[in-house]
Amino acid sequence: MKIFGFRPAFWPTLITVPAMVLMIALGIWQTQRLFWKLDLIDTIQRGVTADPVPLPPGALVPAEWNYRRVTVRGVFDYAHEFHMLAHSERGNFGYQVIVPLKRSDAPGHILVNRGWVPAERKQPETRAEGQVAGEVTITGIARAPWPKGYFIPDHDDKANLWYHGDAAGMLADAGIADAPLLFLDADATPNPGGWPRGGQTRLTLPNNHLAYAFTWYSGAVVLAAIYVLWHRRRQQGAV
């Protein structure tokens, strides 16, 4: 059977057609990811530029509060301080310090990411000035927890070392049942002594999906052109 003026060879067709289908499917997937990323960037920009609002009490839907500016008031529970492995904006090794806040403006708790500390400041006694006592008001950006990646190790409870934003795990470890599954990233308001250093929310998201989609679509077009040219030359050689 002839198609487009040539008779398809079995093995080249068997290899080329599935490869083209896969490339087109990957191109469609990257196009969908592009629109998803653009929508996420727009949501982040609208959330972080809006005026802060009081965080409501009770169980909240994390996705509805992700990247929204909020304020809370309460007292830190330093007995349950968590350390999450993180790098500073300059790439320096250290930890983000996450502490439950017993709210005084509403019932319940909230996990507050107070900011980043270098490795030598991991232990609270090395930054005693920053362990603010009494009631505090925190303004920052609410963040939904994020899942563990494929190559991320398990948390090390004995060393109090956490590798991803596992809000449920931290709350369970602290015995807290009245907090939403959210983190509140404190803003850059300085803490006494300079540590932890707030304002660590990463707001710049990579968006290479258009380039990836173009690459996959281009690959499918090039493969189709090679397939057709190979068959035409083969057919001319057989004449």
LUMPALO-231112 format. One line per field, with one value per residue: residue number from 1; residue in one letter; x, y, z of N, C-alpha, C in turn. Coordinates in steps of 0.2 Angstrom, whole numbers. Each point is the difference from the previous one (the first is absolute). Last residue first. Layout:
<atoms>
pos: [NUM  ...]
code: [A  ...]
n.x: [X  ...]
n.y: [Y  ...]
n.z: [Z  ...]
ca.x: [X  ...]
ca.y: [Y  ...]
ca.z: [Z  ...]
c.x: [X  ...]
c.y: [Y  ...]
c.z: [Z  ...]
</atoms>
This chain:
<atoms>
pos: [239  238  237  236  235  234  233  232  231  230  229  228  227  226  225  224  223  222  221  220  219  218  217  216  215  214  213  212  211  210  209  208  207  206  205  204  203  202  201  200  199  198  197  196  195  194  193  192  191  190  189  188  187  186  185  184  183  182  181  180  179  178  177  176  175  174  173  172  171  170  169  168  167  166  165  164  163  162  161  160  159  158  157  156  155  154  153  152  151  150  149  148  147  146  145  144  143  142  141  140  139  138  137  136  135  134  133  132  131  130  129  128  127  126  125  124  123  122  121  120  119  118  117  116  115  114  113  112  111  110  109  108  107  106  105  104  103  102  101  100  99  98  97  96  95  94  93  92  91  90  89  88  87  86  85  84  83  82  81  80  79  78  77  76  75  74  73  72  71  70  69  68  67  66  65  64  63  62  61  60  59  58  57  56  55  54  53  52  51  50  49  48  47  46  45  44  43  42  41  40  39  38  37  36  35  34  33  32  31  30  29  28  27  26  25  24  23  22  21  20  19  18  17  16  15  14  13  12  11  10  9  8  7  6  5  4  3  2  1]
code: [V  A  G  Q  Q  R  R  R  H  W  L  V  Y  I  A  A  L  V  V  A  G  S  Y  W  T  F  A  Y  A  L  H  N  N  P  L  T  L  R  T  Q  G  G  R  P  W  G  G  P  N  P  T  A  D  A  D  L  F  L  L  P  A  D  A  I  G  A  D  A  L  M  G  A  A  D  G  H  Y  W  L  N  A  K  D  D  H  D  P  I  F  Y  G  K  P  W  P  A  R  A  I  G  T  I  T  V  E  G  A  V  Q  G  E  A  R  T  E  P  Q  K  R  E  A  P  V  W  G  R  N  V  L  I  H  G  P  A  D  S  R  K  L  P  V  I  V  Q  Y  G  F  N  G  R  E  S  H  A  L  M  H  F  E  H  A  Y  D  F  V  G  R  V  T  V  R  R  Y  N  W  E  A  P  V  L  A  G  P  P  L  P  V  P  D  A  T  V  G  R  Q  I  T  D  I  L  D  L  K  W  F  L  R  Q  T  Q  W  I  G  L  A  I  M  L  V  M  A  P  V  T  I  L  T  P  W  F  A  P  R  F  G  F  I  K  M]
n.x: [70  3  9  -15  -12  11  0  -19  -4  11  -9  -18  5  10  -14  -11  12  1  -18  -2  14  -7  -15  9  11  -13  -9  14  2  -17  1  14  2  6  -3  1  -4  7  4  10  0  10  18  6  14  10  -1  -24  -16  -12  -15  -9  -21  -12  -15  -17  -14  -19  -22  -13  -6  -4  10  27  21  22  5  -17  1  16  -6  -14  9  20  18  26  20  9  9  6  10  -11  -16  1  -12  1  8  0  -3  -21  -15  -20  -19  -11  -17  -10  -1  -2  11  3  2  -4  2  1  4  16  26  21  23  21  21  16  16  15  -12  -15  9  9  18  20  -5  -14  -24  -27  -28  -22  -22  -22  -25  -23  -24  -24  -23  1  13  20  16  22  20  22  22  24  23  20  27  25  21  4  -5  -12  -21  -2  -6  -8  -13  -12  -9  -17  -11  -14  1  -6  -22  -12  -20  -17  -15  -1  -5  5  1  3  5  -13  -22  -17  7  -2  -21  -9  -9  0  -1  10  16  3  10  15  3  9  16  6  -16  -2  17  -1  -14  7  14  -10  -9  14  7  -14  1  18  -1  -11  13  14  -10  -2  19  5  -11  10  18  -5  -7  17  11  -11  2  21  7  -10  3  20  0  -12  -3  -15  -6  -8  -13  -17  -8  -6  1]
n.y: [13  1  18  17  -3  5  22  8  -5  13  21  2  -1  19  17  -3  5  22  9  -5  13  21  3  -1  20  18  0  7  23  11  -3  10  15  3  16  17  7  -9  5  8  17  2  -8  -8  9  22  13  5  2  11  0  -8  -17  -24  -22  -21  -24  -22  -16  5  -3  -11  -20  -7  -10  -3  -13  2  19  0  -13  10  16  0  7  -8  -11  -1  -6  -5  -20  -21  -6  0  -5  -9  3  6  -2  2  20  11  19  23  21  25  27  29  23  22  13  0  7  -7  -4  -12  -4  -7  -7  8  3  -18  -15  -19  -17  -15  -15  0  13  -5  -4  20  11  11  3  -2  -16  -12  -13  -1  -4  3  16  26  19  -8  -23  -16  -12  -16  -4  -4  7  -7  -3  -4  8  16  13  21  4  -18  -25  -24  -20  -1  -3  7  2  0  9  23  14  26  19  20  10  6  5  -1  -4  -20  -22  -22  -8  -15  -23  -13  -2  -1  -2  15  27  22  21  26  17  18  11  -3  -10  -23  -14  1  -11  -24  -9  -1  -18  -20  -3  -6  -22  -15  -1  -13  -23  -11  -4  -19  -20  -4  -8  -23  -14  -2  -15  -24  -8  -5  -20  -20  -4  -8  -23  -15  5  -8  -23  -8  14  14  11  23  20  6  -21  -27  -29]
n.z: [-44  24  12  7  20  20  6  11  23  16  5  15  23  10  6  21  19  6  11  23  15  6  18  21  8  8  22  17  4  12  24  20  23  30  22  23  22  27  27  22  20  25  19  28  13  3  22  6  -20  -24  -23  -22  -2  4  -5  5  -5  1  4  23  26  23  10  10  9  -10  -19  -17  -15  -17  -19  -16  -15  -17  -19  -3  9  28  26  25  11  4  -18  -27  -26  -25  -26  -27  -25  -11  11  16  5  10  13  2  7  6  9  18  27  28  28  28  29  19  0  -18  -11  -10  12  3  -14  2  12  -12  -20  -22  -11  -14  -23  -10  -4  -7  4  10  -2  12  6  17  17  18  4  0  4  11  -6  -3  -16  -10  -16  -16  -16  -19  -9  -14  -20  -23  -21  -5  10  20  9  15  17  23  28  23  27  23  21  0  -5  -2  -2  -12  -23  -29  -29  -29  -30  -20  -12  4  9  -8  -1  21  16  27  27  23  4  -14  -7  -8  -18  -19  -24  -25  -16  -2  -12  -24  -13  -2  -16  -22  -6  -5  -22  -17  -1  -11  -23  -9  0  -18  -19  0  -6  -23  -11  2  -14  -22  -3  -1  -20  -16  1  -8  -23  -9  -1  -15  -23  -10  -6  -19  -23  -19  -24  -15  -7  16  7  -9  1]
ca.x: [-3  -3  6  4  -4  0  7  0  -4  3  6  -2  -3  5  3  -5  -1  6  0  -5  2  5  -4  -3  5  3  -5  -1  6  0  -5  3  -6  2  -1  2  -6  3  -4  3  -1  -6  -1  0  -2  1  6  5  0  5  1  7  3  1  7  0  6  3  6  -1  3  -5  -5  -5  -6  0  6  0  -5  2  5  -4  -4  -4  -6  -5  2  -6  2  -5  4  5  -3  4  2  -5  0  0  7  2  2  7  1  1  5  -2  3  -2  -3  4  -3  3  -4  3  -4  -6  -5  -4  -5  -6  -4  -5  -4  4  4  -3  -3  -6  -5  2  1  6  6  6  5  2  6  3  7  3  8  5  2  -5  -5  -4  -3  -6  -3  -7  -2  -8  -2  -6  -7  -2  -3  3  2  7  -1  -2  6  -1  6  -1  5  2  3  -1  1  7  1  4  6  0  2  -2  3  -5  2  -4  3  7  4  -3  1  7  2  0  3  -3  1  -6  -1  1  -6  -1  1  -6  0  5  0  -6  1  6  -3  -4  4  3  -5  -1  5  -1  -6  1  4  -4  -4  4  1  -6  -1  4  -4  -6  3  2  -6  -3  4  0  -7  -1  4  -1  -6  1  4  -3  4  3  -2  6  4  4  -2  4  -4]
ca.y: [1  -7  -4  2  -2  -7  -2  3  -4  -7  0  1  -6  -5  2  -1  -7  -2  2  -4  -7  0  0  -6  -5  2  -2  -7  -2  1  -4  -2  -1  -1  -7  -1  3  0  -3  -5  2  -1  5  -1  -7  -1  -4  2  -3  -3  4  2  4  7  3  7  3  6  -2  -1  4  6  -2  6  -2  5  0  -7  1  4  -3  -5  3  -5  4  3  1  -1  2  6  6  1  3  -3  5  1  -5  4  -1  -7  -2  -3  -7  -2  -5  -7  -5  -7  -3  -4  1  -3  0  3  0  3  -2  6  -4  -1  7  1  6  4  4  6  -1  -4  3  1  -6  -4  1  -4  2  6  0  6  -1  0  1  -5  -6  -5  3  4  6  0  6  1  0  0  -1  5  -3  2  -6  -2  -7  0  3  7  4  5  1  -3  3  -5  3  -4  -7  -1  -6  -6  -1  -6  2  -4  2  -1  4  6  7  0  5  7  3  3  -3  4  -3  -6  -6  -3  -7  -5  -1  -6  2  2  8  3  -1  3  7  3  -1  6  7  0  1  7  4  -1  4  7  2  0  6  6  0  2  7  4  -1  5  7  2  0  6  5  1  2  7  4  -3  2  7  2  -2  -6  0  -6  -5  -1  6  5  6  6]
ca.z: [-7  -2  -1  -6  -6  -1  -2  -7  -5  0  -4  -6  -2  -1  -6  -6  0  -3  -7  -4  -1  -5  -7  -1  -2  -7  -5  0  -4  -7  -4  -7  -5  -7  -2  -7  -4  -7  -5  -4  -7  -3  -5  -8  -2  -7  -1  4  6  4  6  1  -4  3  -1  0  3  -3  -3  -7  -4  -1  -4  -1  4  6  4  4  5  5  4  4  6  2  4  -5  -7  -5  -6  -2  -2  5  7  6  6  5  6  6  3  -1  -7  0  0  -7  1  0  -4  1  -6  -5  -7  -5  -6  -6  -6  0  5  3  3  -5  -1  6  -2  -3  5  2  7  1  4  7  3  -3  4  -1  -4  3  -3  -3  -1  -7  -1  -4  2  -2  -3  5  -2  4  4  1  7  0  7  1  2  7  4  6  -1  -2  -7  -1  -2  -5  -4  -6  -5  -5  -6  -6  2  -2  4  -2  4  4  6  6  6  5  6  2  -3  -3  3  -1  -6  -2  -6  -7  -6  -3  4  4  -2  5  4  5  7  3  -1  4  7  3  0  5  7  1  1  6  5  -1  3  7  2  -1  6  6  -1  2  7  3  -2  5  6  0  0  6  4  -1  3  8  2  -1  5  7  2  1  6  6  2  6  4  1  -5  -2  4  0  0]
c.x: [6  -3  -3  5  3  -4  0  7  1  -4  3  6  -3  -3  5  4  -4  0  6  0  -4  3  5  -4  -4  5  3  -5  0  5  -1  -5  3  -5  3  0  2  -6  2  -5  3  0  -6  -1  -6  -2  1  6  6  -2  5  1  7  3  1  7  -1  7  3  6  -2  3  -5  -5  -5  -7  0  5  -1  -5  2  5  -3  -4  -5  -6  -5  3  -5  2  -4  4  5  -2  4  3  -5  0  1  7  3  2  7  3  2  6  -3  2  -2  -4  4  -3  4  -5  3  -4  -6  -5  -5  -6  -6  -4  -6  -3  5  5  -2  -2  -6  -5  2  1  5  6  6  6  4  7  3  7  1  7  5  2  -6  -5  -4  -4  -6  -1  -8  -2  -8  -3  -5  -7  -3  -4  4  3  7  0  -3  6  -2  6  0  5  3  3  0  2  7  0  3  7  0  3  -3  4  -5  4  -4  2  7  4  -3  0  7  2  -1  4  -3  2  -6  -1  1  -6  -1  1  -7  0  5  0  -6  0  5  -3  -5  4  3  -6  -2  5  -1  -6  1  3  -5  -4  4  0  -7  0  4  -4  -6  3  2  -6  -3  4  -1  -7  -2  4  -2  -7  1  4  -2  4  4  -3  6  5  4  -4  4]
c.y: [-2  1  -7  -5  2  -2  -7  -2  2  -4  -7  0  0  -6  -5  2  -2  -7  -2  2  -4  -7  1  0  -7  -6  1  -3  -8  -2  1  -4  -2  -2  0  -7  -1  2  1  -3  -5  2  -1  6  -3  -7  -2  -4  3  -2  -3  4  2  4  7  2  8  2  5  -3  -2  5  5  -3  6  -2  4  -1  -7  1  4  -4  -5  3  -5  3  3  2  -2  3  6  6  1  3  -4  5  1  -6  3  -2  -7  -2  -2  -8  -3  -5  -7  -4  -7  -3  -3  2  -1  0  4  1  4  -3  4  -4  -1  6  2  6  4  4  6  -1  -4  3  1  -6  -4  1  -4  3  7  -2  7  -1  2  3  -4  -6  -4  4  3  7  -1  7  1  -1  1  -2  5  -4  2  -5  -2  -7  0  2  8  4  5  3  -4  4  -5  4  -4  -7  -2  -6  -7  0  -6  3  -4  3  0  4  6  7  0  5  7  3  3  -4  3  -3  -6  -6  -2  -7  -5  0  -7  2  2  8  4  -1  4  7  2  0  5  6  0  2  7  4  0  4  8  3  1  6  6  0  3  7  4  0  5  7  3  1  7  6  0  2  7  4  -2  3  7  2  -2  -6  0  -6  -5  -2  6  6  6]
c.z: [-5  -7  -3  -2  -6  -6  -2  -3  -7  -5  -1  -5  -8  -2  -2  -6  -6  -1  -3  -8  -4  -1  -5  -7  -2  -2  -7  -5  0  -4  -7  -4  -7  -5  -7  -2  -8  -5  -7  -5  -5  -7  -5  -4  4  -2  -8  -1  5  7  5  6  2  -5  3  -1  -1  3  -4  -3  -8  -5  -2  -5  -1  4  6  5  4  5  6  4  4  6  2  5  -4  -7  -5  -7  -1  0  5  6  5  6  5  6  6  3  0  -7  0  1  -7  1  1  -6  2  -6  -5  -7  -6  -5  -6  -7  -1  5  4  3  -5  -1  5  -3  -4  5  2  7  1  5  7  5  -3  5  0  -5  2  -2  -4  0  -8  -1  -4  3  -3  -3  6  -1  3  4  0  7  0  7  0  1  7  4  7  -1  -4  -7  -1  -2  -5  -5  -6  -5  -5  -6  -6  2  -2  5  -3  4  5  6  6  7  6  6  2  -3  -2  4  -1  -6  -3  -5  -6  -5  -3  4  5  -2  6  3  4  8  4  0  4  8  3  0  5  7  1  2  7  5  0  4  7  2  -1  6  6  -2  2  8  3  -2  6  7  0  0  7  5  -2  2  7  3  0  5  7  3  1  6  7  2  6  4  1  -5  -2  4  0]
</atoms>
